[in-house]
Amino acid sequence: MKILALLNGGSERSVLVKKNVLLSFILQGLSVLCSFLLVPLTLNYLKADEYGVWLTLNSIITWINVCDIGLGMGLKNKLAEALAHEDYELGKRYVSVTYIVLTLIMAVFFAVFIIVNHFLDWCNILNIHSITSEELSIVVIVVVSFFCINFIIKTIGVILAADQRIAFSSLMGVIGSVISLLVIWILTKVTEPSLMKVACVFSAVPVAVMLGGSFILFRGRYSRIKPDRKLFDWASAKELVNLSITFFILQVAGIITFTTANIIITQTIGPEEVTVYNICFKYFNIITLAFNLVLGPMWPAYTNAYALGDLSWIKSGLKKSRLIWALLSGAALIMLACSPIVYKIWIGDSVQIPFALSLVMAIYVIVGNWNNIFAQMLAGVGKIRLSIINSILNALVFIPLSIYMSRKLGVMGVTLAMLLTILTSTIWQPIQSYKIANNTAKGLWDK
């Protein structure tokens, strides 16, 4: 009863946030469980090199996701504002523009891919020779085809997030994972190993689930904002794209800053140290994932509150986020103290993780989560000019700094460079956030 009272206490916006956080934790747990079960199941079904090919293809597809030029983030803000004011006609226009622009982007991308694919030898690219180049080429075409469809229809997840129902988007992901798990299990019992079958399952199932979810939601709750090609106009497209490009710059800067660590470690120290870095990162990243589950529903909630002028709710949201940050920071310190024992149980003596690396990684996670409190709020209210400038500077500084520090301090140097790069945000982001929450932001602080 106390839990129900806690969940249902507060404003409607606060209740939605709390329910989404709780459901997201449960659903994320189920998703992680499915992913853990799928790994040995798929690995036992395919040959080791074929499984490696599938993982590599999946990684390439993940990188292509950035091609949406930030439209998902832009739509989240604009649609949340429209829904806050119950302007369903404007919301319908933004949704229509997003679907049409994404369709055009994917049509061009797929046409270029089909042309270029004729000249690619995927066996050499992926370094596999147990299957023919023609067969692998067909697998790639299937994967890319379903990716293009999913790239468009995953917009329903953005719509759910804008409506502060992000947990329902997670639900569709869990349904897809469970179905994939069941189908792969059946395949292991009744069919011969096949990379094509695995690619079809993992590519087609999410598309089918998203299509089903989109059909149900656009026939029901979101019938008033379902996409209509007749509502496309260049003025709305320009407005949405201009906002989206700013988020796109943030995405690219983030990718440059935080996904080059493995390459730098490989080139300056050696590939064996990549394993050391990644084990430590994955261990402490549990705290980041947990905090992101809490902050995820806050973005559209901040948008809704700002659109309605409810600045007191924004200040309350920041206060509660700081409290959760403090609790998770304590958990990170406990994980740090237990890390030698956990590493011993988890990976045995095969890899040695220096305690100094764990210490720097724990501090990095704590500082990163602190920054994320304010980054989510600033993104939610659309005041990200300073964030863009800071991200570009971070991207320019991180690579040379991490190369220099890796040569001086090894793998710990790269982690320390990541920490130093994000330290500036701990100062200006809280200042800008509270200026906006107190309605005193002027000039660059208000952009």
N, C-alpha and C positions, 0 to 999 in steps of 0.2 A: 504493500500500500504506500509506503514511504517513497519507493522508487517511482510509482505512478504519479504521486503528488509532485515529486521533483520534476518529472518529465512534463507534466501539464501545467506547471507554475510559470507565471510570467506572461509576456505579450505573445500574440500569435506568432510573430516572427521568431521569438526566442524558443517557443515550443517546437516550431519546425526545425530549427537548428539542432536542438537537443535530440529530437527523434531521428534526424538524419545522421547525426554522429553515432548514436547507439546502433542503428541499423547498419551503418557503414562498417563499424567494427565487426559486427557479426558476419556480414556478407564478405568482408575482406578476409576474415578467418577461413570461411568456406572456400573462397577463391584460392587462397594460399594452399589449403589442404589438397584441393583438386590439382593444382600445379605440381605439388610434390608427388602425388600419385601418378600423374601423367608422365613424369620424367622416366622412372624405371620401366613403366609399361611401354612407352614409345621406344625407349632404348633397347629393350628386349625384343621388340617387334622388328625394328630396322637393324641394319648393320651399323657399326660404329661410325663409319665414314658417311653413310647416308644420313644418319642422325645429325652429324656435324654440318652437313650441307643444309639440312632443314633449319638448324639454328642460325646459320650464316644468312640464309635467305630472309629469315625472320628479322634479323638485325638490320639488313639493308632496307626492308620495308618500313621498319620503325623510323629510320632516318628520313625516308621520303615523306613521312607524316608532316614534316615542317612545311611542305608545299602549300598548306592551306593559308599561308601568309597571315596567320593570326586571326583568321575569320571566326574561328570558334570562340576565342576570347572576346573579340569585338561584339559578336552576336550576344554573348552572355551578358555583357554590360547593357547594350542597347535594348535587348528584350526585357531584361529585369526592370529597367526604367519604365518601359511601356506597360508592363504588367502591373507595376506599382501604381501607375496612374489609370489602370484599367482601360488603356487605349489599345484595344485589340486590333483595330484596323492598322495602326502603326506597327504593332507587333507582327501581324500577318505579313506586312510589307517587308520587314527586316528578315523574317524567316524565308520568304519567297526569294528575296535577293540572294541570301546565303546559299540556298539549294541550287539556284541557277548558276551563280558564279563558281561554286565548287564543281558543278557538272561540266561547265566549260573548261575549267582547269584540268579536270581528269580526262576529258575528251581529247584535249591537246596532248596531255602527257601520254595517254595510251596510244594515240596515233604515232607519236614520235618513238615510243618504245617498240611498237610492232615493226617499224622501219629499221631501227637500230638493231633489234634482236636478230635479224637475218645475218648480221656481220659478227655476232658474238659467239665465241666458243665457251660455253658455260662450264664444260669439263675442265678446261684450263684455268678459267677464272676461279672456280671453286675447288680446284685441285683434287678432282675425283675421276677415276677411270673405271669404276666397277659398273657404271651404266653408260649407255651411249649418249652422245652429245644431243642427238635428236630427241631422245626421251627426256633428258634433263631440260631441254629447251621448252618442251611442252609443259613440264612441271612448272617452270618459271612463268610461262604465259598464264597458266591457270591461277597461280598465286597472285600475279599482278592484276589479273582480271577481277578477281574477288576483292582484292585490296582497293581497286578503283571504285567499286560499288560501295564497299564499306566506308570509304573515305567520305562519300556523300551522305549516306544514310545514318552515320554515327552522329549527325547533327541533332538527332532526337535526344541524345545524351546531354548536349549543350542546352537544349530547350528545357529539359528536366532540371538542370543545374540552375538556369535562370529563374525557374519557378520555385527554387529552394526545395527541390525533391531529388537531390543528387543520389540518394540511396536507391531510388528506382532504377537509375542508370547502372549502379553497381549490381542490382538484382539481375538485369539482363546479362551482364557479364558472367555472373555466377551460373545462370541457366545455361549459357553457352558452354561454360567449362564443364558442367555436369554432363551435358549431352555429348560433348567431345570425348569425355572420359568413358562414357558408356559405349559409344560407337567404336573407339579405339580398342576397348576390351573385347567387343564382339569380333572385330577384325582379327585380333590375335588368336581367336578360337576357331574361326571358320575360313580364313584366307591366308594366302602366302604373303610374306613381307613385300611391301610396295611403297616406295617413296611417294608415288602419285596418289595413292589412297590416303596416306597421312596428310599430304598437302591439301587434298580436297576436303578432308574432315576439318582440319584446323582453319582453313580459309572460308569454307562454305557455311559452317555452323554459325559463326558470329553474324554473318550476313543474314542468314535465315531468321535468327533471333531478333536482330535489329529491325528487319523488315516487318516481322510479326508485331513487335512492340510498337513500331511507327504506325502501322495500320490500326491497331487497337486504340492508341492514344489520339491519333488524328480523327478517328471516328467518334471519340468520346471527349475526354477532358480538353484536348487542344483543337477541337473542331473549329473554333473561332480564329485560330492562327495557322491553320494548315496551309502549306505552300500553294500558290496559284501563279502560274507563269504570266498571267495577264497583269499582275501587280508589279512586275519588274519595271523599274525606272532608273535611269542613270544617276539621278540626283541622290536617291537613297543608297544606290550601290557605291557612289563616290564617298558619301558620308561614312558608311560602314567600313569601306576599305581603308579610308584614311585613319580611322581609329585602329583597325586591325593591324595595319603596317607597324604602328608603334609597338604593339604587343609582339609582332613578328621579330622586330629588332631585339626585343628583350629575349625572345626564344633563342635566336641565333647567337647572341652574346653569351647566353647561359651555356649553350652547347659548346662553344669555343672554349669557354673558361673551365667547364667542369667535365668534359668528356675527352680532353686531350691528355689527362693525367697518365693513363695507361701507355700511350704512345711515348710520352716524355720519359717515363720510367724505363720502358723497353730500350729506347735509344741511348739514354745516358748512363743507365746502371746495368740493365740486363733483363730479359723476359722473366727470369725466375723471381725477380722482385715484384713483378706484377701480381703474382699469386699472393705474396705477403700483404701487399697493399689492399687487394680485393677482399681477402678474408677479414682483415681488420675493418674495412669499410662496410662490408655486409653485416658484420656483428653490430656495430654502432648505428648503422642505418635503420635498425629496428625502431629506434627512438624517433628518427625523422619520419618514418612511415606512419607511426602512431600519431605523431603531432599533425601530420598532413591530413589524416582522417578527421581530426577535430577541426582544422582550419578550412577544409574543403567547402563545407556548407556556409562558412562565414562570408566568402567573397560575394555571392549573390545577395546575402542578407545585408551586407554593407551597402550594396548598390540600391537595394530597396529602401533602406533607412535614409540614405543620402537624398534619394529622389523625393522622399516625402518630408525632408527637413528634420528628421528625427535624430538630431546630433547626440542627444543623451544616450540613445541606444548604442550608437557607435562608440562612445566613451565606455559604456558598460561592457560592450563586446571586447574592447581592447583590454580592459581590466581582467575579465574572466580568462582571456587568452593568456595573459601574463601569469595568472595563477596556475593554469594547466602547464605552462612552460616551466614554472618553478618545480612542479611535481615531477615532470619528465626529466628535468635537469638532474634532480636527485636520483632518479632511476639510472641515468647515464653514469653518474659517479659510482653507484653500486655496481653497475656492469663493469666499470673500469677496475674496481677493486677485485671483482670475481674473474676478470678476463683471463689470467693465467690458467685458472682451473677449467674455465669453459673451453679455451683453446685446446687444452690437453684432452678433454673428453671428446670434443668435436673433431679434431684433425690429428690427434695423437702427437707423435714426434716428427712427422713428415715435414712440417713447416714450423719454423720458429718465428714468433711474432714479438718483436722488441716491446717492452713495456712503454718505452718513450714514445713509440709510434701510437700505441693505444691511447696514451695520455693526450697527445696532440689531436688525435681523431675525436676523442670525447669532447675536448674543448671546441673543436671545429663544429661538431654537431650541435652543441649547446648554443654557440654564437649564431650558427645558421638558423636554428629554430627561432631565436630571438628576432632576427631580421625578418623572418617569414611572417611573424605576427603583423608587422607594419606593412610588409610588401603586399599581403593579401588585402589589407584595408585600402591601401593606396590604389591598387589595381581595381578594387571594387568600386571606388568613387571616381575612377578614371583620371587620377592625378599622377601621371607616370613620367612626366618630362625629366625630372631629376633622376628617376630610376633608369631611364634610357641612357642619359649622360654617364651615370655611374657604371652601368653595365658595359658600355663601350670602353671606358677607361680601364675597368677590371680586365676585360678581354685583352687589351693591349699590354697591360702590366703582367698578367699572370704567366704567360708563356715564357718570356725571358727570365722572370723572377724564379719560376719553378725549375728551369734548366740550370740556372746558377746555383740555387740552393740544393738541388739534387746532387750536383757534383761536390758540394761541400758536406752535406749531411745525409746523402743517400735517399732512400724512399721517404724517410721522415721529412726531408727537405721539401718534397713536393706537397705533402700534406700541410706543412707549415706555411708554404707559399699560398695554398688555398685559404688558410685561416687568415693570413695577413691581408689577402685580397678583399675579404668580406668585412674587415674590421671597420672601414670607413662608414659602412651602412648602419652600423650600430649607433652612430651619432646623429646623422642627419635624418634618417627615416622616422625615429620617434618624434623628433622636432616637427617635421612636416605633418605627421599624422595628427599630433595634438593641436597644431595650428589650424588644421582643417576641422577637427572635431570641435574646436572652440570658436570656429568661424572668424579666425583672425589671420588666415593665410592671405598673403598678397604677393604679387609679382610671380617669380619662378616657383615659390612655395605653393601657388594655387594653380599650377599647370600640369 
